[in-house]
């Protein structure tokens, strides 16, 4: 028995409100992560590192 359009709409709406709730609930953590990334990129001239190279090195998986 396939889902009706109304049931599908209600499920999509619940998922949307769930995502919005999680974003609002964790807004402090999200703000801290954004601030840390901003400082990481802003201070690369002060400390003499290349932020993109550092992130590439961190998130590159070694291959054999």
mmCIF file as Biopython writes it, N, C-alpha, C and O atoms, coordinates in Angstrom:
data_model
#
loop_
_atom_site.group_PDB
_atom_site.id
_atom_site.type_symbol
_atom_site.label_atom_id
_atom_site.label_alt_id
_atom_site.label_comp_id
_atom_site.label_asym_id
_atom_site.label_entity_id
_atom_site.label_seq_id
_atom_site.pdbx_PDB_ins_code
_atom_site.Cartn_x
_atom_site.Cartn_y
_atom_site.Cartn_z
_atom_site.occupancy
_atom_site.B_iso_or_equiv
_atom_site.auth_seq_id
_atom_site.auth_asym_id
_atom_site.pdbx_PDB_model_num
ATOM 1   N N  . UNK A ? 1  ? 0.850  -1.187 0.000  1.0 0.0 1  A 1 
ATOM 2   C CA . UNK A ? 1  ? 0.000  0.000  0.000  1.0 0.0 1  A 1 
ATOM 3   C C  . UNK A ? 1  ? 0.891  1.244  0.000  1.0 0.0 1  A 1 
ATOM 4   O O  . UNK A ? 1  ? 1.586  1.501  0.983  1.0 0.0 1  A 1 
ATOM 5   N N  . UNK A ? 2  ? 0.881  2.005  -1.071 1.0 0.0 2  A 1 
ATOM 6   C CA . UNK A ? 2  ? 1.761  3.184  -1.149 1.0 0.0 2  A 1 
ATOM 7   C C  . UNK A ? 2  ? 1.279  4.308  -0.233 1.0 0.0 2  A 1 
ATOM 8   O O  . UNK A ? 2  ? 0.101  4.402  0.113  1.0 0.0 2  A 1 
ATOM 9   N N  . UNK A ? 3  ? 2.232  5.152  0.142  1.0 0.0 3  A 1 
ATOM 10  C CA . UNK A ? 3  ? 1.887  6.298  0.982  1.0 0.0 3  A 1 
ATOM 11  C C  . UNK A ? 3  ? 1.089  7.312  0.178  1.0 0.0 3  A 1 
ATOM 12  O O  . UNK A ? 3  ? 1.375  7.563  -0.993 1.0 0.0 3  A 1 
ATOM 13  N N  . UNK A ? 4  ? 0.106  7.877  0.810  1.0 0.0 4  A 1 
ATOM 14  C CA . UNK A ? 4  ? -0.651 8.929  0.130  1.0 0.0 4  A 1 
ATOM 15  C C  . UNK A ? 4  ? 0.163  10.221 0.132  1.0 0.0 4  A 1 
ATOM 16  O O  . UNK A ? 4  ? 1.165  10.338 0.837  1.0 0.0 4  A 1 
ATOM 17  N N  . UNK A ? 5  ? -0.275 11.164 -0.649 1.0 0.0 5  A 1 
ATOM 18  C CA . UNK A ? 5  ? 0.440  12.439 -0.749 1.0 0.0 5  A 1 
ATOM 19  C C  . UNK A ? 5  ? 0.423  13.179 0.581  1.0 0.0 5  A 1 
ATOM 20  O O  . UNK A ? 5  ? 1.403  13.831 0.940  1.0 0.0 5  A 1 
ATOM 21  N N  . UNK A ? 6  ? -0.680 13.084 1.312  1.0 0.0 6  A 1 
ATOM 22  C CA . UNK A ? 6  ? -0.769 13.771 2.606  1.0 0.0 6  A 1 
ATOM 23  C C  . UNK A ? 6  ? 0.201  13.174 3.611  1.0 0.0 6  A 1 
ATOM 24  O O  . UNK A ? 6  ? 0.870  13.911 4.335  1.0 0.0 6  A 1 
ATOM 25  N N  . UNK A ? 7  ? 0.289  11.849 3.669  1.0 0.0 7  A 1 
ATOM 26  C CA . UNK A ? 7  ? 1.209  11.201 4.602  1.0 0.0 7  A 1 
ATOM 27  C C  . UNK A ? 7  ? 2.651  11.544 4.243  1.0 0.0 7  A 1 
ATOM 28  O O  . UNK A ? 7  ? 3.464  11.799 5.131  1.0 0.0 7  A 1 
ATOM 29  N N  . UNK A ? 8  ? 2.972  11.551 2.960  1.0 0.0 8  A 1 
ATOM 30  C CA . UNK A ? 8  ? 4.318  11.901 2.518  1.0 0.0 8  A 1 
ATOM 31  C C  . UNK A ? 8  ? 4.655  13.341 2.890  1.0 0.0 8  A 1 
ATOM 32  O O  . UNK A ? 8  ? 5.774  13.629 3.313  1.0 0.0 8  A 1 
ATOM 33  N N  . UNK A ? 9  ? 3.685  14.249 2.732  1.0 0.0 9  A 1 
ATOM 34  C CA . UNK A ? 9  ? 3.885  15.650 3.095  1.0 0.0 9  A 1 
ATOM 35  C C  . UNK A ? 9  ? 4.114  15.791 4.597  1.0 0.0 9  A 1 
ATOM 36  O O  . UNK A ? 9  ? 4.974  16.564 5.019  1.0 0.0 9  A 1 
ATOM 37  N N  . UNK A ? 10 ? 3.360  15.058 5.404  1.0 0.0 10 A 1 
ATOM 38  C CA . UNK A ? 10 ? 3.515  15.127 6.863  1.0 0.0 10 A 1 
ATOM 39  C C  . UNK A ? 10 ? 4.891  14.603 7.269  1.0 0.0 10 A 1 
ATOM 40  O O  . UNK A ? 10 ? 5.529  15.173 8.154  1.0 0.0 10 A 1 
ATOM 41  N N  . UNK A ? 11 ? 5.353  13.532 6.640  1.0 0.0 11 A 1 
ATOM 42  C CA . UNK A ? 11 ? 6.681  12.995 6.954  1.0 0.0 11 A 1 
ATOM 43  C C  . UNK A ? 11 ? 7.764  14.007 6.586  1.0 0.0 11 A 1 
ATOM 44  O O  . UNK A ? 11 ? 8.697  14.221 7.360  1.0 0.0 11 A 1 
ATOM 45  N N  . UNK A ? 12 ? 7.650  14.631 5.417  1.0 0.0 12 A 1 
ATOM 46  C CA . UNK A ? 12 ? 8.622  15.655 5.019  1.0 0.0 12 A 1 
ATOM 47  C C  . UNK A ? 12 ? 8.609  16.830 5.987  1.0 0.0 12 A 1 
ATOM 48  O O  . UNK A ? 12 ? 9.663  17.368 6.327  1.0 0.0 12 A 1 
ATOM 49  N N  . UNK A ? 13 ? 7.424  17.230 6.433  1.0 0.0 13 A 1 
ATOM 50  C CA . UNK A ? 13 ? 7.303  18.344 7.370  1.0 0.0 13 A 1 
ATOM 51  C C  . UNK A ? 13 ? 7.937  18.003 8.711  1.0 0.0 13 A 1 
ATOM 52  O O  . UNK A ? 13 ? 8.611  18.845 9.305  1.0 0.0 13 A 1 
ATOM 53  N N  . UNK A ? 14 ? 7.732  16.781 9.197  1.0 0.0 14 A 1 
ATOM 54  C CA . UNK A ? 14 ? 8.339  16.358 10.460 1.0 0.0 14 A 1 
ATOM 55  C C  . UNK A ? 14 ? 9.862  16.333 10.360 1.0 0.0 14 A 1 
ATOM 56  O O  . UNK A ? 14 ? 10.551 16.739 11.296 1.0 0.0 14 A 1 
ATOM 57  N N  . UNK A ? 15 ? 10.388 15.863 9.240  1.0 0.0 15 A 1 
ATOM 58  C CA . UNK A ? 15 ? 11.840 15.857 9.053  1.0 0.0 15 A 1 
ATOM 59  C C  . UNK A ? 15 ? 12.379 17.279 9.025  1.0 0.0 15 A 1 
ATOM 60  O O  . UNK A ? 15 ? 13.415 17.561 9.627  1.0 0.0 15 A 1 
ATOM 61  N N  . UNK A ? 16 ? 11.689 18.174 8.334  1.0 0.0 16 A 1 
ATOM 62  C CA . UNK A ? 16 ? 12.117 19.568 8.269  1.0 0.0 16 A 1 
ATOM 63  C C  . UNK A ? 16 ? 12.132 20.211 9.652  1.0 0.0 16 A 1 
ATOM 64  O O  . UNK A ? 16 ? 13.105 20.871 10.018 1.0 0.0 16 A 1 
ATOM 65  N N  . UNK A ? 17 ? 11.058 20.023 10.425 1.0 0.0 17 A 1 
ATOM 66  C CA . UNK A ? 17 ? 11.023 20.593 11.769 1.0 0.0 17 A 1 
ATOM 67  C C  . UNK A ? 17 ? 12.064 19.952 12.678 1.0 0.0 17 A 1 
ATOM 68  O O  . UNK A ? 17 ? 12.604 20.618 13.561 1.0 0.0 17 A 1 
ATOM 69  N N  . UNK A ? 18 ? 12.354 18.670 12.475 1.0 0.0 18 A 1 
ATOM 70  C CA . UNK A ? 18 ? 13.401 18.012 13.256 1.0 0.0 18 A 1 
ATOM 71  C C  . UNK A ? 18 ? 14.768 18.610 12.983 1.0 0.0 18 A 1 
ATOM 72  O O  . UNK A ? 18 ? 15.547 18.834 13.910 1.0 0.0 18 A 1 
ATOM 73  N N  . UNK A ? 19 ? 15.064 18.870 11.717 1.0 0.0 19 A 1 
ATOM 74  C CA . UNK A ? 19 ? 16.351 19.475 11.360 1.0 0.0 19 A 1 
ATOM 75  C C  . UNK A ? 19 ? 16.454 20.887 11.928 1.0 0.0 19 A 1 
ATOM 76  O O  . UNK A ? 19 ? 17.493 21.264 12.470 1.0 0.0 19 A 1 
ATOM 77  N N  . UNK A ? 20 ? 15.380 21.670 11.805 1.0 0.0 20 A 1 
ATOM 78  C CA . UNK A ? 20 ? 15.381 23.035 12.348 1.0 0.0 20 A 1 
ATOM 79  C C  . UNK A ? 20 ? 15.546 23.002 13.860 1.0 0.0 20 A 1 
ATOM 80  O O  . UNK A ? 20 ? 16.278 23.821 14.416 1.0 0.0 20 A 1 
ATOM 81  N N  . UNK A ? 21 ? 14.879 22.069 14.538 1.0 0.0 21 A 1 
ATOM 82  C CA . UNK A ? 21 ? 15.000 21.946 15.995 1.0 0.0 21 A 1 
ATOM 83  C C  . UNK A ? 21 ? 16.439 21.620 16.391 1.0 0.0 21 A 1 
ATOM 84  O O  . UNK A ? 21 ? 16.967 22.198 17.340 1.0 0.0 21 A 1 
ATOM 85  N N  . UNK A ? 22 ? 17.077 20.692 15.665 1.0 0.0 22 A 1 
ATOM 86  C CA . UNK A ? 22 ? 18.454 20.338 16.002 1.0 0.0 22 A 1 
ATOM 87  C C  . UNK A ? 22 ? 19.408 21.502 15.774 1.0 0.0 22 A 1 
ATOM 88  O O  . UNK A ? 22 ? 20.351 21.690 16.543 1.0 0.0 22 A 1 
ATOM 89  N N  . UNK A ? 23 ? 19.172 22.287 14.723 1.0 0.0 23 A 1 
ATOM 90  C CA . UNK A ? 23 ? 20.021 23.452 14.473 1.0 0.0 23 A 1 
ATOM 91  C C  . UNK A ? 23 ? 19.854 24.472 15.592 1.0 0.0 23 A 1 
ATOM 92  O O  . UNK A ? 23 ? 20.842 25.008 16.094 1.0 0.0 23 A 1 
ATOM 93  N N  . UNK A ? 24 ? 18.610 24.744 15.989 1.0 0.0 24 A 1 
ATOM 94  C CA . UNK A ? 24 ? 18.367 25.723 17.051 1.0 0.0 24 A 1 
ATOM 95  C C  . UNK A ? 24 ? 18.911 25.219 18.383 1.0 0.0 24 A 1 
ATOM 96  O O  . UNK A ? 24 ? 19.477 25.993 19.154 1.0 0.0 24 A 1 
ATOM 97  N N  . UNK A ? 25 ? 18.741 23.926 18.658 1.0 0.0 25 A 1 
ATOM 98  C CA . UNK A ? 25 ? 19.208 23.361 19.925 1.0 0.0 25 A 1 
ATOM 99  C C  . UNK A ? 25 ? 20.728 23.443 20.040 1.0 0.0 25 A 1 
ATOM 100 O O  . UNK A ? 25 ? 21.259 23.651 21.131 1.0 0.0 25 A 1 
ATOM 101 N N  . UNK A ? 26 ? 21.427 23.281 18.921 1.0 0.0 26 A 1 
ATOM 102 C CA . UNK A ? 26 ? 22.891 23.251 18.941 1.0 0.0 26 A 1 
ATOM 103 C C  . UNK A ? 26 ? 23.509 24.516 18.362 1.0 0.0 26 A 1 
ATOM 104 O O  . UNK A ? 26 ? 24.613 24.469 17.820 1.0 0.0 26 A 1 
ATOM 105 N N  . UNK A ? 27 ? 22.809 25.652 18.468 1.0 0.0 27 A 1 
ATOM 106 C CA . UNK A ? 27 ? 23.294 26.883 17.841 1.0 0.0 27 A 1 
ATOM 107 C C  . UNK A ? 27 ? 24.611 27.353 18.455 1.0 0.0 27 A 1 
ATOM 108 O O  . UNK A ? 27 ? 25.440 27.934 17.754 1.0 0.0 27 A 1 
ATOM 109 N N  . UNK A ? 28 ? 24.820 27.111 19.757 1.0 0.0 28 A 1 
ATOM 110 C CA . UNK A ? 28 ? 26.081 27.528 20.384 1.0 0.0 28 A 1 
ATOM 111 C C  . UNK A ? 28 ? 27.255 26.731 19.830 1.0 0.0 28 A 1 
ATOM 112 O O  . UNK A ? 28 ? 28.316 27.292 19.558 1.0 0.0 28 A 1 
ATOM 113 N N  . UNK A ? 29 ? 27.070 25.434 19.665 1.0 0.0 29 A 1 
ATOM 114 C CA . UNK A ? 29 ? 28.139 24.594 19.120 1.0 0.0 29 A 1 
ATOM 115 C C  . UNK A ? 29 ? 28.434 24.990 17.679 1.0 0.0 29 A 1 
ATOM 116 O O  . UNK A ? 29 ? 29.595 25.072 17.278 1.0 0.0 29 A 1 
ATOM 117 N N  . UNK A ? 30 ? 27.383 25.233 16.902 1.0 0.0 30 A 1 
ATOM 118 C CA . UNK A ? 30 ? 27.567 25.637 15.508 1.0 0.0 30 A 1 
ATOM 119 C C  . UNK A ? 30 ? 28.304 26.973 15.443 1.0 0.0 30 A 1 
ATOM 120 O O  . UNK A ? 30 ? 29.192 27.150 14.610 1.0 0.0 30 A 1 
ATOM 121 N N  . UNK A ? 31 ? 27.939 27.916 16.320 1.0 0.0 31 A 1 
ATOM 122 C CA . UNK A ? 31 ? 28.610 29.219 16.345 1.0 0.0 31 A 1 
ATOM 123 C C  . UNK A ? 31 ? 30.083 29.071 16.734 1.0 0.0 31 A 1 
ATOM 124 O O  . UNK A ? 31 ? 30.940 29.753 16.172 1.0 0.0 31 A 1 
ATOM 125 N N  . UNK A ? 32 ? 30.381 28.193 17.684 1.0 0.0 32 A 1 
ATOM 126 C CA . UNK A ? 32 ? 31.776 27.977 18.078 1.0 0.0 32 A 1 
ATOM 127 C C  . UNK A ? 32 ? 32.593 27.366 16.939 1.0 0.0 32 A 1 
ATOM 128 O O  . UNK A ? 32 ? 33.743 27.750 16.729 1.0 0.0 32 A 1 
ATOM 129 N N  . UNK A ? 33 ? 32.013 26.430 16.213 1.0 0.0 33 A 1 
ATOM 130 C CA . UNK A ? 33 ? 32.724 25.819 15.087 1.0 0.0 33 A 1 
ATOM 131 C C  . UNK A ? 33 ? 32.984 26.854 13.997 1.0 0.0 33 A 1 
ATOM 132 O O  . UNK A ? 33 ? 34.073 26.898 13.426 1.0 0.0 33 A 1 
ATOM 133 N N  . UNK A ? 34 ? 31.987 27.686 13.709 1.0 0.0 34 A 1 
ATOM 134 C CA . UNK A ? 34 ? 32.166 28.728 12.694 1.0 0.0 34 A 1 
ATOM 135 C C  . UNK A ? 34 ? 33.230 29.728 13.138 1.0 0.0 34 A 1 
ATOM 136 O O  . UNK A ? 34 ? 34.052 30.154 12.327 1.0 0.0 34 A 1 
ATOM 137 N N  . UNK A ? 35 ? 33.223 30.108 14.424 1.0 0.0 35 A 1 
ATOM 138 C CA . UNK A ? 35 ? 34.230 31.040 14.937 1.0 0.0 35 A 1 
ATOM 139 C C  . UNK A ? 35 ? 35.627 30.428 14.876 1.0 0.0 35 A 1 
ATOM 140 O O  . UNK A ? 35 ? 36.590 31.115 14.535 1.0 0.0 35 A 1 
ATOM 141 N N  . UNK A ? 36 ? 35.744 29.147 15.201 1.0 0.0 36 A 1 
ATOM 142 C CA . UNK A ? 36 ? 37.048 28.484 15.146 1.0 0.0 36 A 1 
ATOM 143 C C  . UNK A ? 36 ? 37.568 28.416 13.711 1.0 0.0 36 A 1 
ATOM 144 O O  . UNK A ? 36 ? 38.753 28.643 13.470 1.0 0.0 36 A 1 
ATOM 145 N N  . UNK A ? 37 ? 36.688 28.107 12.759 1.0 0.0 37 A 1 
ATOM 146 C CA . UNK A ? 37 ? 37.109 28.088 11.356 1.0 0.0 37 A 1 
ATOM 147 C C  . UNK A ? 37 ? 37.524 29.475 10.879 1.0 0.0 37 A 1 
ATOM 148 O O  . UNK A ? 37 ? 38.502 29.617 10.144 1.0 0.0 37 A 1 
ATOM 149 N N  . UNK A ? 38 ? 36.781 30.495 11.297 1.0 0.0 38 A 1 
ATOM 150 C CA . UNK A ? 38 ? 37.137 31.861 10.923 1.0 0.0 38 A 1 
ATOM 151 C C  . UNK A ? 38 ? 38.515 32.229 11.462 1.0 0.0 38 A 1 
ATOM 152 O O  . UNK A ? 38 ? 39.341 32.781 10.734 1.0 0.0 38 A 1 
ATOM 153 N N  . UNK A ? 39 ? 38.767 31.924 12.743 1.0 0.0 39 A 1 
ATOM 154 C CA . UNK A ? 39 ? 40.078 32.224 13.320 1.0 0.0 39 A 1 
ATOM 155 C C  . UNK A ? 39 ? 41.182 31.428 12.633 1.0 0.0 39 A 1 
ATOM 156 O O  . UNK A ? 39 ? 42.274 31.945 12.397 1.0 0.0 39 A 1 
ATOM 157 N N  . UNK A ? 40 ? 40.893 30.164 12.313 1.0 0.0 40 A 1 
ATOM 158 C CA . UNK A ? 40 ? 41.880 29.318 11.638 1.0 0.0 40 A 1 
ATOM 159 C C  . UNK A ? 40 ? 42.311 29.932 10.313 1.0 0.0 40 A 1 
ATOM 160 O O  . UNK A ? 40 ? 43.498 29.936 9.986  1.0 0.0 40 A 1 
ATOM 161 N N  . UNK A ? 41 ? 41.348 30.452 9.548  1.0 0.0 41 A 1 
ATOM 162 C CA . UNK A ? 41 ? 41.686 31.065 8.264  1.0 0.0 41 A 1 
ATOM 163 C C  . UNK A ? 41 ? 42.230 32.482 8.437  1.0 0.0 41 A 1 
ATOM 164 O O  . UNK A ? 41 ? 43.088 32.906 7.663  1.0 0.0 41 A 1 
ATOM 165 N N  . UNK A ? 42 ? 41.746 33.223 9.441  1.0 0.0 42 A 1 
ATOM 166 C CA . UNK A ? 42 ? 42.187 34.605 9.617  1.0 0.0 42 A 1 
ATOM 167 C C  . UNK A ? 42 ? 43.614 34.689 10.146 1.0 0.0 42 A 1 
ATOM 168 O O  . UNK A ? 42 ? 44.328 35.639 9.828  1.0 0.0 42 A 1 
ATOM 169 N N  . UNK A ? 43 ? 44.041 33.720 10.942 1.0 0.0 43 A 1 
ATOM 170 C CA . UNK A ? 43 ? 45.358 33.788 11.572 1.0 0.0 43 A 1 
ATOM 171 C C  . UNK A ? 43 ? 46.461 33.105 10.764 1.0 0.0 43 A 1 
ATOM 172 O O  . UNK A ? 43 ? 47.585 32.976 11.248 1.0 0.0 43 A 1 
ATOM 173 N N  . UNK A ? 44 ? 46.160 32.668 9.549  1.0 0.0 44 A 1 
ATOM 174 C CA . UNK A ? 44 ? 47.200 31.986 8.782  1.0 0.0 44 A 1 
ATOM 175 C C  . UNK A ? 44 ? 48.330 32.927 8.385  1.0 0.0 44 A 1 
ATOM 176 O O  . UNK A ? 44 ? 49.472 32.488 8.249  1.0 0.0 44 A 1 
ATOM 177 N N  . UNK A ? 45 ? 48.039 34.210 8.196  1.0 0.0 45 A 1 
ATOM 178 C CA . UNK A ? 45 ? 49.109 35.163 7.874  1.0 0.0 45 A 1 
ATOM 179 C C  . UNK A ? 45 ? 49.960 35.474 9.094  1.0 0.0 45 A 1 
ATOM 180 O O  . UNK A ? 45 ? 51.161 35.710 8.969  1.0 0.0 45 A 1 
ATOM 181 N N  . UNK A ? 46 ? 49.347 35.478 10.274 1.0 0.0 46 A 1 
ATOM 182 C CA . UNK A ? 46 ? 50.085 35.792 11.502 1.0 0.0 46 A 1 
ATOM 183 C C  . UNK A ? 46 ? 51.066 34.678 11.834 1.0 0.0 46 A 1 
ATOM 184 O O  . UNK A ? 46 ? 52.222 34.944 12.165 1.0 0.0 46 A 1 
ATOM 185 N N  . UNK A ? 47 ? 50.611 33.430 11.748 1.0 0.0 47 A 1 
ATOM 186 C CA . UNK A ? 47 ? 51.449 32.304 12.155 1.0 0.0 47 A 1 
ATOM 187 C C  . UNK A ? 47 ? 52.184 31.645 10.996 1.0 0.0 47 A 1 
ATOM 188 O O  . UNK A ? 47 ? 52.997 30.746 11.213 1.0 0.0 47 A 1 
ATOM 189 N N  . UNK A ? 48 ? 51.913 32.075 9.778  1.0 0.0 48 A 1 
ATOM 190 C CA . UNK A ? 48 ? 52.677 31.614 8.633  1.0 0.0 48 A 1 
ATOM 191 C C  . UNK A ? 48 ? 52.370 30.212 8.154  1.0 0.0 48 A 1 
ATOM 192 O O  . UNK A ? 48 ? 53.289 29.492 7.762  1.0 0.0 48 A 1 
ATOM 193 N N  . UNK A ? 49 ? 51.125 29.800 8.170  1.0 0.0 49 A 1 
ATOM 194 C CA . UNK A ? 49 ? 50.752 28.506 7.616  1.0 0.0 49 A 1 
ATOM 195 C C  . UNK A ? 49 ? 49.701 28.714 6.537  1.0 0.0 49 A 1 
ATOM 196 O O  . UNK A ? 49 ? 49.058 29.761 6.472  1.0 0.0 49 A 1 
ATOM 197 N N  . UNK A ? 50 ? 49.537 27.705 5.693  1.0 0.0 50 A 1 
ATOM 198 C CA . UNK A ? 50 ? 48.525 27.753 4.648  1.0 0.0 50 A 1 
ATOM 199 C C  . UNK A ? 50 ? 47.348 26.892 5.110  1.0 0.0 50 A 1 
ATOM 200 O O  . UNK A ? 50 ? 47.471 25.672 5.213  1.0 0.0 50 A 1 
ATOM 201 N N  . UNK A ? 51 ? 46.217 27.527 5.385  1.0 0.0 51 A 1 
ATOM 202 C CA . UNK A ? 51 ? 45.075 26.833 5.968  1.0 0.0 51 A 1 
ATOM 203 C C  . UNK A ? 51 ? 44.528 25.751 5.043  1.0 0.0 51 A 1 
ATOM 204 O O  . UNK A ? 51 ? 44.136 24.680 5.507  1.0 0.0 51 A 1 
ATOM 205 N N  . UNK A ? 52 ? 44.498 26.019 3.751  1.0 0.0 52 A 1 
ATOM 206 C CA . UNK A ? 52 ? 43.965 25.031 2.808  1.0 0.0 52 A 1 
ATOM 207 C C  . UNK A ? 52 ? 44.865 23.800 2.774  1.0 0.0 52 A 1 
ATOM 208 O O  . UNK A ? 52 ? 44.371 22.673 2.722  1.0 0.0 52 A 1 
ATOM 209 N N  . UNK A ? 53 ? 46.184 24.006 2.804  1.0 0.0 53 A 1 
ATOM 210 C CA . UNK A ? 53 ? 47.103 22.864 2.819  1.0 0.0 53 A 1 
ATOM 211 C C  . UNK A ? 53 ? 46.956 22.042 4.093  1.0 0.0 53 A 1 
ATOM 212 O O  . UNK A ? 53 ? 47.007 20.813 4.050  1.0 0.0 53 A 1 
ATOM 213 N N  . UNK A ? 54 ? 46.773 22.713 5.224  1.0 0.0 54 A 1 
ATOM 214 C CA . UNK A ? 54 ? 46.591 22.002 6.492  1.0 0.0 54 A 1 
ATOM 215 C C  . UNK A ? 54 ? 45.324 21.159 6.445  1.0 0.0 54 A 1 
ATOM 216 O O  . UNK A ? 54 ? 45.343 19.986 6.821  1.0 0.0 54 A 1 
ATOM 217 N N  . UNK A ? 55 ? 44.220 21.747 5.985  1.0 0.0 55 A 1 
ATOM 218 C CA . UNK A ? 55 ? 42.963 20.999 5.906  1.0 0.0 55 A 1 
ATOM 219 C C  . UNK A ? 55 ? 43.057 19.852 4.905  1.0 0.0 55 A 1 
ATOM 220 O O  . UNK A ? 55 ? 42.500 18.779 5.134  1.0 0.0 55 A 1 
ATOM 221 N N  . UNK A ? 56 ? 43.757 20.074 3.802  1.0 0.0 56 A 1 
ATOM 222 C CA . UNK A ? 56 ? 43.939 19.000 2.817  1.0 0.0 56 A 1 
ATOM 223 C C  . UNK A ? 56 ? 44.724 17.850 3.417  1.0 0.0 56 A 1 
ATOM 224 O O  . UNK A ? 56 ? 44.401 16.684 3.188  1.0 0.0 56 A 1 
ATOM 225 N N  . UNK A ? 57 ? 45.753 18.172 4.184  1.0 0.0 57 A 1 
ATOM 226 C CA . UNK A ? 57 ? 46.560 17.131 4.810  1.0 0.0 57 A 1 
ATOM 227 C C  . UNK A ? 57 ? 45.757 16.372 5.862  1.0 0.0 57 A 1 
ATOM 228 O O  . UNK A ? 57 ? 45.920 15.161 6.011  1.0 0.0 57 A 1 
ATOM 229 N N  . UNK A ? 58 ? 44.896 17.072 6.588  1.0 0.0 58 A 1 
ATOM 230 C CA . UNK A ? 58 ? 44.099 16.421 7.630  1.0 0.0 58 A 1 
ATOM 231 C C  . UNK A ? 58 ? 43.064 15.484 7.021  1.0 0.0 58 A 1 
ATOM 232 O O  . UNK A ? 58 ? 42.888 14.364 7.500  1.0 0.0 58 A 1 
ATOM 233 N N  . UNK A ? 59 ? 42.382 15.926 5.979  1.0 0.0 59 A 1 
ATOM 234 C CA . UNK A ? 59 ? 41.251 15.169 5.447  1.0 0.0 59 A 1 
ATOM 235 C C  . UNK A ? 59 ? 41.586 14.303 4.236  1.0 0.0 59 A 1 
ATOM 236 O O  . UNK A ? 59 ? 40.677 13.797 3.578  1.0 0.0 59 A 1 
ATOM 237 N N  . UNK A ? 60 ? 42.872 14.122 3.926  1.0 0.0 60 A 1 
ATOM 238 C CA . UNK A ? 60 ? 43.270 13.234 2.842  1.0 0.0 60 A 1 
ATOM 239 C C  . UNK A ? 60 ? 43.617 11.874 3.428  1.0 0.0 60 A 1 
ATOM 240 O O  . UNK A ? 60 ? 44.443 11.765 4.334  1.0 0.0 60 A 1 
ATOM 241 N N  . UNK A ? 61 ? 42.978 10.847 2.899  1.0 0.0 61 A 1 
ATOM 242 C CA . UNK A ? 61 ? 43.242 9.499  3.381  1.0 0.0 61 A 1 
ATOM 243 C C  . UNK A ? 61 ? 44.425 8.918  2.618  1.0 0.0 61 A 1 
ATOM 244 O O  . UNK A ? 61 ? 44.483 9.013  1.393  1.0 0.0 61 A 1 
ATOM 245 N N  . UNK A ? 62 ? 45.367 8.317  3.340  1.0 0.0 62 A 1 
ATOM 246 C CA . UNK A ? 62 ? 46.537 7.758  2.656  1.0 0.0 62 A 1 
ATOM 247 C C  . UNK A ? 62 ? 46.146 6.551  1.801  1.0 0.0 62 A 1 
ATOM 248 O O  . UNK A ? 62 ? 45.292 5.748  2.179  1.0 0.0 62 A 1 
ATOM 249 N N  . UNK A ? 63 ? 46.786 6.449  0.654  1.0 0.0 63 A 1 
ATOM 250 C CA . UNK A ? 63 ? 46.542 5.311  -0.232 1.0 0.0 63 A 1 
ATOM 251 C C  . UNK A ? 63 ? 47.821 4.514  -0.385 1.0 0.0 63 A 1 
ATOM 252 O O  . UNK A ? 63 ? 48.918 5.070  -0.327 1.0 0.0 63 A 1 
ATOM 253 N N  . UNK A ? 64 ? 47.685 3.224  -0.580 1.0 0.0 64 A 1 
ATOM 254 C CA . UNK A ? 64 ? 48.861 2.355  -0.733 1.0 0.0 64 A 1 
ATOM 255 C C  . UNK A ? 64 ? 49.241 2.224  -2.180 1.0 0.0 64 A 1 
ATOM 256 O O  . UNK A ? 64 ? 50.206 1.533  -2.505 1.0 0.0 64 A 1 
#
